[in-house]
Each structure stands twice: as structure tokens, then as C-alpha cells.
Amino acid sequence: MDTLLNNLDLFTTGFKNTGILFVFSAVFALILGTIVAAMRVSPVPAMRAAGTVYVNTVRNMPLTVILAFFALGYPKLGLVPISFLSAAIIGLSLYTATYVAEAIRSGINTVPVGQAEAARAIGLPFLPSLLLVILPQAFRSVIPPLFSVFIALLKNTTVAAGFSVLEAGAIRQNLSERGEPAIVGLLWVALIFVLLVIGVLSTLQRYFENKWRVAR
Amino acid sequence: MSSLLFDVPGPKARSRNRVLSVLTVLVVLAIVAFILLRFAQTGQFTAAKWRIFTFPLVQQTIVTSIGATLGAFATAAAGSLVFGILLAFGRLSDRSWISRPCYGITELLRAIPVLIMMMILYYGLPPLGVHGITPFTAVVVGLAAYNGSVLAEVFRAGIESLPQGQKEAGYAIGMSKGQVQRIILLPQAVRSMLPVIIAQLVVILKDTALGFIITYNEILFQANYFGTQSQYGSPVLPALMVAGVTYIVLCLLLSGFAKWLELRLRRGPKAIKAAPPRIMADA
């Protein structure tokens, strides 16, 4: 308990940055993932191909490599300098977006074909039928997989600790510099993550599942 | 399926799709060209930056580090499969003093980030008097614990999705519960859940790269080391390109093997057509 209370500043900063990483990456990944999923079911062959190549490339690369690209490689390109925090957000968003896209695409496949046919029958073109008819239903049925993706994202934010972002994963290093025992700090971090995942995110998931249950 | 989202395009839609296709290709090409241009302008493609990879010793080191990645992957994969099966059987046990702790362990391990688990093993345990923890053991045990708990849920879902008759038939010919689980339910569950299991194995392969952060000598760690060699012009991006391509190739090989295995099993004599539940791999 002392380790937590004496270094509360470290834990607050760490988990605040974890929160920033999580919220921004989740929003960007959701937007990008939805666009990629829409591209992968679109009638335009080139868009489908582009979406597939993106998903297959990024999904087969470790998150650590992607973060290394943005944190260590990007500064070498002489473009607009970005902070390590922004680099981590970009990397996490690009990586998580592929999982979001796959989850939404599997959700689109669960919507009955009749829905798409009905949308076309009343004259809706592809994009409006996707946005007004298919996606709202697909989102409801992908709440559980989408939340597992977000839980994975929350845990993945710790990887940014390897790339100079002071977040939950980096607390240990800073504790060691203050001469505190590593194991106690790490167990506190683990406990907070358990509370966040089981306590907060799983509760939110149950709430949304009940609220948006599809009546069929 | 997704192709039913739109009708077979007529002449008008075809020409529109063609225009959109060309536009997409142009946008993608523009992005790729911009990246390549930046790479070229900052001299990432010059021979000097790639010279380090021409030395036999460096090439040997890369092969060794690929071996290190694969070694950690194979050990962790075997460990997580065994641990996952044990946890799944534990959760399905009729005795609540077995099933409850197993449920607790599964939920707990799934909620802790793998990296934190590896750090607990690597930085946390030695000061408590636990000796002999190398980066390798930390990576393998961390991965096996986390992925084992994910696979346990996969196995359990697979077993529970099987038709009730399978279990009853087993009991009817006088098998014990253990025999039914082992001989009848598990093989069928593994078959129907194979795509998810393989996807999780790909996750294990990718997560060995976390060893980079706790100084395990794998592909990314080596790449980062080469990237800092200033007498060869600090080839960070070339080294990362090598690492990235290596991981993609390894993962695609694993997925390809999985597809081949799945086809083989499909052709097998006793393939059961039970609809597998929708479960996705957990990154």
C-alpha cells in the first residue's frame, strides 16, 4: 500500500496517459475500422483489394514493430515532428483498426440478406443502404467482439512503455529509479488493469448488450 | 455473404465502379509514392544504409534471432495449448472447488496485459529470491499464461457447442466423464475451433516481439540494435523493414499451414458439421 500511496503522482500520470492512449486510439480505430470494413464489402474491386491488403499486412505485424516504426523510424523521415504519445496513438489506432474492421465485417455478415434486399428494393444505393440499414444492425450484433477488441487495446497500451511514453507499463522503471520494489508496483498496475477490464469495460459491455439487443 | 450487399452491376454501375476503382488506385499509389519519396529523400535506400546487412556475421545474427523468436513461439504455443486444455477441463468440472478457481484464474489472466505479466516475471521475481529467470522464460511463461487462458475459453466454447448426443453416447457405452472429455469431446472441439486456435497461435507469434522490451534477443531486438550502429549510418528504417517483412512472412507461413491443416481435416472421414460459435482471437 505504501508503494502506491508514496508514488501516487507516478501512478496518476501513468494511468492518465494510458487513458489518453486508450480513448484516442479507440475513437480513431473505430472510425478507420468502419471505413475499412465498408471498403471491404463495397462493390468496387480496387477498394476491396486495398482494404484486404491493409488488414492482412498490419494484422500480421506485431504491434511492437508498428510502434517502433512510428516512434523510432518516423523521426528519420524528416516530416513534422510528433511526440512519442502521438506516435503511440497513431500506431495503436492503425493496429486496432484492422481488428475493428474484421469484427464489423463479421457483423455485417450476420445481418439477414433480406435487409439488404429490402433496402435496394426501395431504391437505396450502396452507401445509404450500408449506412442506414446494414451498419446500425451490424453494430448491435458486434458489441461483444468489439469490446474484446477494445479490452485488447487497453492492455496493448502498455506496449508504448517500450517507446518512451510514460504510461502504466512504464511505472515499474520509474519506481526502480526511486528505489521502490518492482514487484509491488507491478502487482498494483496489474490489479488496476484487472479492475479496469473486469470492473469497467465488461460492465459497459453488458450495459450496451442489453440496451442494444436486437429483437428478431 | 457480403457480395449480396449489392446487385450484379449493370452498364452504368460498371462504369461508375471503374471510375471509383481508378480513383482508389490513384489515392493508394499517391500514399505509397509519398512514403517511398520520403524514404528516398532521406536516403533510406542508399547502399550505405543497407551495407550492414551484407556482412555474413550480421546475416547469421539475423538467422539466430529468427531462431530465438521461433523457439519462444514454439515453447509458448505448446505451453498455452496444454495450459488451455487443463483450464478448460477444470472449468467444465462438476466439482465447484475445481471449476470456480479455474474460472477465476482464466478471468484474471485474461485481464492482465501480457507485458505486465512478463515484467512481473522478469523484474519482479528475482529480488524475491527466485533465480534463473532469463528473458526467454519470462517471455514464454507470460505468453503461455495469457494465451492459455484465452485458449481455455476457446476449448470450452468448442466443447459446449457440440451436440448433446455426443456426450450422452459416450456415457451410454460406459465411458467415464474424463474419457468422454478426452476421447470424444476434445478432438471434435479442436476440429471445429481450429481457425480460432490458429489465429491465437499467430497472436503468440506476434507477441514474442514484446520480448524486445524485456531484452529478449529476438528479431525486433536485433533490428533495433542494428539500427543504432552509427558507423553504418544508423539504419533504423532499413532494419525495421527487415524485421517487419520477416514477421509478415512468418505469420503468413503459419496461417498458410493452418489453412492446409484445416482442408486436410475437412477431408477427414468424421468431420462433424456443427456450426462453430462466433469467437474471435484476442490480440
Chai-1 contact restraints between the chains, C-beta under 6 A:
chainA,res_idxA,chainB,res_idxB,connection_type,confidence,min_distance_angstrom,max_distance_angstrom,comment,restraint_id
A,V41,B,S2,contact,1.0,0.0,6.0,A-B,restraint_1
A,V41,B,L5,contact,1.0,0.0,6.0,A-B,restraint_2
A,P43,B,F6,contact,1.0,0.0,6.0,A-B,restraint_3
A,P43,B,N17,contact,1.0,0.0,6.0,A-B,restraint_4
A,V44,B,N17,contact,1.0,0.0,6.0,A-B,restraint_5
A,V44,B,L20,contact,1.0,0.0,6.0,A-B,restraint_6
A,V44,B,S21,contact,1.0,0.0,6.0,A-B,restraint_7
A,P45,B,S21,contact,1.0,0.0,6.0,A-B,restraint_8
A,A46,B,S21,contact,1.0,0.0,6.0,A-B,restraint_9
A,A46,B,T24,contact,1.0,0.0,6.0,A-B,restraint_10
A,A46,B,V25,contact,1.0,0.0,6.0,A-B,restraint_11
A,M47,B,T24,contact,1.0,0.0,6.0,A-B,restraint_12
A,A50,B,T24,contact,1.0,0.0,6.0,A-B,restraint_13
A,A50,B,V28,contact,1.0,0.0,6.0,A-B,restraint_14
A,N60,B,I248,contact,1.0,0.0,6.0,A-B,restraint_15
A,N60,B,C251,contact,1.0,0.0,6.0,A-B,restraint_16
A,M61,B,G244,contact,1.0,0.0,6.0,A-B,restraint_17
A,M61,B,Y247,contact,1.0,0.0,6.0,A-B,restraint_18
A,M61,B,I248,contact,1.0,0.0,6.0,A-B,restraint_19
A,P62,B,K206,contact,1.0,0.0,6.0,A-B,restraint_20
A,P62,B,A209,contact,1.0,0.0,6.0,A-B,restraint_21
A,P62,B,Y247,contact,1.0,0.0,6.0,A-B,restraint_22
A,T64,B,A209,contact,1.0,0.0,6.0,A-B,restraint_23
A,T64,B,L210,contact,1.0,0.0,6.0,A-B,restraint_24
A,T64,B,F212,contact,1.0,0.0,6.0,A-B,restraint_25
A,T64,B,L220,contact,1.0,0.0,6.0,A-B,restraint_26
A,V65,B,A209,contact,1.0,0.0,6.0,A-B,restraint_27
A,V65,B,L220,contact,1.0,0.0,6.0,A-B,restraint_28
A,V65,B,A243,contact,1.0,0.0,6.0,A-B,restraint_29
A,V65,B,G244,contact,1.0,0.0,6.0,A-B,restraint_30
A,A68,B,L240,contact,1.0,0.0,6.0,A-B,restraint_31
A,F69,B,L240,contact,1.0,0.0,6.0,A-B,restraint_32
A,L72,B,V236,contact,1.0,0.0,6.0,A-B,restraint_33
A,G73,B,V236,contact,1.0,0.0,6.0,A-B,restraint_34
A,G73,B,L237,contact,1.0,0.0,6.0,A-B,restraint_35
A,G73,B,L240,contact,1.0,0.0,6.0,A-B,restraint_36
A,K76,B,V236,contact,1.0,0.0,6.0,A-B,restraint_37
A,K76,B,L237,contact,1.0,0.0,6.0,A-B,restraint_38
A,L77,B,R38,contact,1.0,0.0,6.0,A-B,restraint_39
A,L77,B,T42,contact,1.0,0.0,6.0,A-B,restraint_40
A,G78,B,T42,contact,1.0,0.0,6.0,A-B,restraint_41
A,Y99,B,A283,contact,1.0,0.0,6.0,A-B,restraint_42
A,V113,B,L4,contact,1.0,0.0,6.0,A-B,restraint_43
A,A116,B,L5,contact,1.0,0.0,6.0,A-B,restraint_44
A,F126,B,F6,contact,1.0,0.0,6.0,A-B,restraint_45
A,P145,B,M280,contact,1.0,0.0,6.0,A-B,restraint_46
A,S148,B,D282,contact,1.0,0.0,6.0,A-B,restraint_47
A,A152,B,D282,contact,1.0,0.0,6.0,A-B,restraint_48
A,A152,B,A283,contact,1.0,0.0,6.0,A-B,restraint_49
A,K155,B,P113,contact,1.0,0.0,6.0,A-B,restraint_50
A,T158,B,P113,contact,1.0,0.0,6.0,A-B,restraint_51
A,T158,B,L115,contact,1.0,0.0,6.0,A-B,restraint_52
A,T158,B,I116,contact,1.0,0.0,6.0,A-B,restraint_53
A,V159,B,L115,contact,1.0,0.0,6.0,A-B,restraint_54
A,G162,B,I213,contact,1.0,0.0,6.0,A-B,restraint_55
A,G169,B,L115,contact,1.0,0.0,6.0,A-B,restraint_56
A,R172,B,M119,contact,1.0,0.0,6.0,A-B,restraint_57
A,A182,B,Y123,contact,1.0,0.0,6.0,A-B,restraint_58
A,A182,B,G124,contact,1.0,0.0,6.0,A-B,restraint_59
A,I183,B,G124,contact,1.0,0.0,6.0,A-B,restraint_60
A,L186,B,M119,contact,1.0,0.0,6.0,A-B,restraint_61
A,L186,B,I120,contact,1.0,0.0,6.0,A-B,restraint_62
A,L186,B,G124,contact,1.0,0.0,6.0,A-B,restraint_63
A,V189,B,I116,contact,1.0,0.0,6.0,A-B,restraint_64
A,A190,B,I112,contact,1.0,0.0,6.0,A-B,restraint_65
A,A190,B,I116,contact,1.0,0.0,6.0,A-B,restraint_66
A,F193,B,I112,contact,1.0,0.0,6.0,A-B,restraint_67
A,F193,B,P113,contact,1.0,0.0,6.0,A-B,restraint_68
A,V194,B,A111,contact,1.0,0.0,6.0,A-B,restraint_69
A,V197,B,A111,contact,1.0,0.0,6.0,A-B,restraint_70
A,I198,B,A111,contact,1.0,0.0,6.0,A-B,restraint_71
